[in-house]
Amino acid sequence: MRLFESQLRHLRLPRLVNFCSSPAIQSPAKLRLTYNGFQHRASSSSASYNASQIPGIENCPCSADIHTPGAEGLEIDHTSPISGVITRHYRHVLIHTGTNNWPSRIESDDKSVAAKLKSLISRRGLFVDPFYPILVTNASFPAKGDIKNDSSVTISIFPEGIEIPSIPNTIDGFKSLVTSFLLPPSETWLKTRTDPSSFTTRKITKPVILACSHGSRDERCGILGPAIAQAFERALEKQGGESKAEAIVGEISHIGGHKFAGNIIIHLPAEHKLSKAINSAAVAGSPGLDLLGRFVKTKPSQSEGGTAIWYGRVMPNHVEGIIENTLKGGRIIKELLRGLVNSNGDLIDLRSAGLQY
């Protein structure tokens, strides 16, 4: 009974509660680096299931070392655990800017798209849901005109894998974007939703590889990110034959984990073999108690949408190995893995998926 009463107290806490011995997670209202092994949302069932294994290899086969000017002497953390260290997010929004030259904090200019959008969905914003945080980054993908002066902007959203052009560059325009595409699937927001058909969307059918290249935020990312993106572009251009890999490559702003540079996110479409495996895997969560005192654990995703892979400590000579093993072979490279996100925005339990490094 004491344990049950304790669990009820936990359920009323505004912070997420960890039932294991890992470091305590911080307030979810702000995007922070978090660790796999936490139950982020209420479990939908107490039924047991067999966790699916995700194909993986221990190490990345490296190509010949590629010289990266300025990379010598960069302080990269090669000793701390990287597995499961990831910025938790329900959706990832990319703002197309046509450059990788951003201020240290992309929202520092009140007139910027990032500032307007974050004012709605970040802490104290009108559409904040602490259990469904949204990651907003600038991206180097071409902007439709001058993003600072133009009346409309282009944004991409994952895991939906959609590009939305011609969004009015106004607070009302971004409110409509949020209520059409970014509200979480909870009853709290049912009456707030709006019809997304007023927006023109384009489906993104290829994997999207994003290298953190935010040099004004951290020198390591500013040096390694562009070099990694260029290495991907060169390697993909060399692909040939029916089995060639295809992907869209871009650079993005800060995603956390500077010390693990270079950092990349790979957004996979729903049809990719790894998306199917990731969506069938158990989500991160410690066994807990429901309101009846029964032990529960969150279920695998029931969706069939796109997924995301976060890799860290990536160097340009890892690129060909990532293309061959992850994009083409459908295998996760454990030594580089920071985390996996399913189509519901849940972190995957790397241990039960057989990917703990």
C-alpha positions in Angstrom: 0.0 0.0 0.0 2.8 2.4 0.8 4.3 1.8 -2.7 1.0 2.4 -4.3 0.4 5.6 -2.4 3.9 6.7 -3.4 3.1 6.0 -7.0 0.0 8.2 -6.8 2.1 11.1 -5.4 4.5 10.6 -8.3 1.7 10.9 -10.8 0.8 14.3 -9.5 4.3 15.7 -9.8 4.9 18.3 -12.5 8.3 16.7 -13.3 8.9 13.4 -14.9 9.7 10.7 -12.5 12.4 8.1 -12.9 12.0 4.8 -11.3 15.5 3.5 -11.9 18.9 4.7 -10.9 19.7 6.8 -14.0 20.3 10.6 -13.6 17.0 12.4 -12.9 15.4 14.0 -15.9 14.8 17.7 -15.7 11.7 19.7 -16.4 10.2 18.6 -19.7 8.9 22.0 -20.7 12.3 22.9 -22.1 14.2 20.7 -24.5 17.1 19.1 -22.7 19.5 16.2 -23.3 17.8 13.2 -21.8 18.6 9.5 -21.4 16.8 6.4 -22.6 15.3 4.5 -19.8 12.6 7.0 -18.7 8.9 6.7 -19.0 7.9 10.0 -20.7 4.2 9.5 -21.1 1.5 7.4 -19.5 1.5 3.8 -20.6 -1.5 2.8 -22.7 -1.7 -0.9 -21.6 -0.5 -3.3 -19.0 -0.2 -6.1 -21.5 3.2 -7.7 -21.9 4.9 -8.1 -25.3 8.1 -9.3 -26.8 10.5 -6.5 -27.7 11.7 -6.5 -31.3 15.4 -6.4 -31.9 16.7 -3.8 -34.4 19.5 -4.9 -36.7 22.9 -3.4 -35.7 26.6 -3.7 -36.0 29.2 -2.8 -33.3 31.5 -0.5 -35.2 31.4 1.7 -38.3 33.7 0.5 -41.1 35.9 3.5 -41.8 37.1 4.6 -45.2 40.5 6.2 -45.6 41.0 9.1 -43.2 39.7 12.4 -44.7 41.6 15.5 -43.7 39.3 18.1 -42.2 41.0 21.5 -41.9 40.8 22.9 -38.3 39.7 19.6 -36.8 43.1 18.9 -35.2 43.0 19.5 -31.5 39.2 19.7 -31.2 38.1 18.4 -27.8 35.8 15.6 -28.6 34.5 13.4 -25.8 35.4 9.8 -26.7 34.9 8.3 -23.2 31.5 9.3 -21.8 28.6 7.1 -22.7 26.8 8.3 -25.8 24.1 5.7 -26.1 20.7 7.2 -25.3 21.9 10.8 -24.9 19.4 12.6 -27.0 17.2 15.7 -27.1 13.7 14.4 -26.5 11.2 15.7 -29.1 7.7 14.9 -30.4 8.2 16.7 -33.7 11.3 18.2 -35.4 10.6 21.4 -37.3 13.2 22.7 -39.9 13.2 26.3 -40.9 14.6 26.7 -44.4 17.1 29.6 -44.3 19.5 29.0 -47.2 22.6 29.4 -45.0 24.4 27.8 -42.1 25.5 31.2 -40.7 23.1 31.6 -37.8 23.4 33.5 -34.5 24.4 31.5 -31.4 20.8 31.4 -30.4 18.5 31.3 -33.4 15.6 32.9 -31.5 17.7 35.9 -30.4 16.4 38.1 -33.1 12.7 38.8 -32.2 11.8 39.2 -35.9 13.2 35.8 -36.9 11.0 32.8 -37.8 12.6 30.8 -35.0 11.7 33.5 -32.4 8.1 33.7 -33.6 7.6 30.0 -33.8 9.3 29.3 -30.4 7.2 31.9 -28.7 4.2 29.7 -29.4 5.5 26.3 -28.5 8.3 26.8 -26.0 8.0 27.5 -22.3 5.2 30.0 -21.5 4.0 29.7 -25.1 0.4 29.4 -26.1 0.7 25.8 -27.3 3.1 24.2 -24.9 2.6 20.6 -23.9 5.5 19.5 -21.6 5.1 15.8 -22.6 5.3 16.6 -26.3 8.2 19.0 -26.8 9.0 20.3 -30.3 12.5 20.6 -31.6 12.9 23.7 -33.8 16.1 24.2 -35.8 17.3 26.3 -38.7 18.3 24.4 -41.8 20.5 25.2 -44.7 17.9 24.1 -47.3 17.1 26.9 -49.8 14.7 29.6 -48.6 12.1 30.9 -50.8 13.4 34.5 -51.1 14.9 36.5 -48.3 13.7 34.9 -45.0 14.2 38.1 -43.0 12.1 40.3 -45.4 9.9 37.9 -47.3 6.2 37.6 -46.5 6.3 33.7 -46.5 8.7 31.0 -45.4 9.2 27.3 -46.0 9.3 24.7 -43.2 9.7 20.9 -43.1 8.3 18.7 -40.3 9.4 15.3 -39.2 8.5 12.4 -38.7 5.7 13.3 -41.1 8.3 14.0 -43.7 6.5 17.0 -45.3 7.7 20.3 -46.7 5.3 23.2 -46.4 6.1 26.3 -48.5 4.4 29.7 -48.5 3.7 29.9 -44.8 2.8 33.5 -43.9 5.7 35.0 -41.9 3.4 36.3 -39.2 2.4 35.1 -35.7 -1.1 34.2 -37.0 0.5 32.2 -39.8 2.6 30.2 -37.4 -0.4 29.7 -35.0 -2.2 28.1 -37.9 0.8 26.0 -38.7 1.0 24.8 -35.1 -2.7 24.0 -34.8 -2.7 22.2 -38.1 0.4 20.1 -37.8 2.2 20.3 -34.4 -0.4 19.7 -31.6 0.0 16.4 -29.7 -2.5 13.6 -29.9 -4.2 14.3 -26.6 -7.8 15.3 -25.7 -6.5 18.5 -24.3 -6.0 19.9 -27.8 -8.9 18.4 -29.7 -10.9 21.7 -29.9 -7.8 23.6 -30.8 -7.0 21.6 -34.0 -7.5 23.2 -37.4 -7.8 21.7 -40.9 -4.3 21.4 -42.5 -5.8 21.4 -46.0 -5.4 25.1 -46.2 -1.6 24.5 -46.5 0.2 23.2 -49.6 2.4 20.3 -48.6 5.0 18.2 -50.4 5.9 14.7 -49.3 9.6 14.0 -48.6 10.2 10.4 -49.8 14.0 10.1 -49.4 16.0 9.9 -46.2 17.1 13.3 -44.9 20.6 13.6 -43.4 21.2 16.6 -41.2 24.6 17.6 -39.8 24.8 20.0 -36.9 26.9 22.9 -38.3 26.2 25.6 -35.8 29.6 27.2 -35.7 28.6 30.3 -33.7 27.3 28.0 -31.0 30.3 25.7 -30.8 33.5 25.5 -32.8 33.4 21.7 -33.0 30.1 21.6 -34.8 31.1 24.5 -37.0 34.1 22.6 -38.3 32.9 19.0 -38.4 29.3 19.6 -39.5 30.0 21.2 -42.9 32.8 18.6 -43.6 30.4 15.7 -42.8 27.7 17.2 -45.0 30.1 17.6 -47.9 31.4 14.0 -47.4 27.8 12.7 -47.6 27.1 14.7 -50.8 30.3 13.4 -52.5 29.7 9.8 -51.4 26.1 9.8 -52.5 27.1 11.3 -55.9 29.4 8.3 -56.4 26.6 5.8 -55.8 25.5 3.9 -58.9 23.4 0.9 -60.0 19.9 -0.1 -59.0 20.9 -0.4 -55.3 22.3 3.1 -55.0 21.5 5.1 -51.9 19.6 8.3 -52.3 19.2 11.0 -49.6 18.8 14.7 -49.1 21.7 16.3 -47.2 21.5 19.5 -45.2 23.0 21.4 -42.2 21.1 22.4 -39.1 21.5 24.5 -36.0 22.1 23.3 -32.4 20.7 20.0 -31.3 22.7 19.4 -28.1 25.7 17.3 -27.4 28.6 19.5 -28.7 31.1 17.3 -27.0 30.0 14.4 -29.1 30.5 16.3 -32.4 30.0 15.6 -35.2 26.3 15.1 -34.7 23.9 14.0 -37.3 20.2 13.2 -37.5 18.9 10.8 -40.2 15.1 11.1 -40.8 13.9 8.0 -42.5 10.7 7.7 -44.5 8.1 5.2 -43.3 8.9 2.8 -46.1 12.6 2.3 -45.1 13.3 -1.1 -43.6 14.8 0.5 -40.5 11.6 2.6 -39.9 9.6 -0.6 -39.7 12.0 -2.1 -37.2 12.2 1.0 -35.1 8.4 1.3 -35.0 8.1 -2.3 -33.8 10.6 -1.8 -31.0 9.8 -1.1 -27.3 9.9 2.5 -26.3 12.1 3.7 -23.4 10.4 3.4 -20.1 11.0 1.8 -16.7 8.4 -0.5 -15.3 5.9 1.5 -13.2 2.5 1.2 -11.6 -0.8 2.2 -13.0 -3.6 3.5 -10.8 -4.6 0.0 -9.8 -1.1 -0.9 -8.7 -0.3 -3.1 -11.7 3.1 -3.1 -13.3 3.0 -1.6 -16.8 5.5 -0.8 -19.5 4.9 1.3 -22.6 4.1 -0.6 -25.8 5.8 -0.4 -29.2 4.6 2.3 -31.6 1.3 1.4 -33.3 2.1 3.8 -36.1 3.9 3.2 -39.4 5.3 6.7 -40.0 8.9 8.0 -40.4 11.6 7.6 -37.7 14.8 9.3 -36.7 18.4 8.1 -36.0 20.7 10.3 -33.9 24.4 9.6 -34.4 27.3 11.3 -32.6 31.1 11.2 -32.8 30.7 11.1 -36.6 33.8 11.9 -38.7 33.9 12.3 -42.5 35.6 8.9 -42.8 32.5 7.3 -41.2 30.2 8.6 -44.0 30.6 5.7 -46.5 30.1 3.2 -43.7 26.9 4.9 -42.6 25.6 4.9 -46.2 26.4 1.2 -46.8 25.2 -0.1 -43.4 22.4 2.2 -42.3 20.9 3.7 -45.5 21.3 0.7 -47.7 21.8 -2.2 -45.3 19.2 -1.2 -42.7 21.6 -1.6 -39.7 22.3 0.7 -36.8 25.9 1.4 -36.0 26.1 1.0 -32.2 29.3 2.9 -31.5 27.8 6.1 -33.0 24.3 5.7 -31.7 22.9 8.5 -29.5 19.2 7.5 -29.8 16.3 6.4 -32.0 12.9 8.1 -32.2 9.8 6.3 -33.5 6.9 7.8 -35.5 5.1 8.7 -32.3 8.0 10.8 -31.0 9.0 8.2 -28.4 12.5 7.2 -27.6 13.4 3.6 -28.2 14.6 1.4 -25.4 18.1 0.7 -26.8 18.8 -2.1 -24.4 15.7 -4.2 -25.3 16.3 -3.4 -28.9 19.8 -5.0 -28.6 21.6 -1.7 -29.4 23.1 -0.7 -26.0 26.8 -0.1 -26.7 
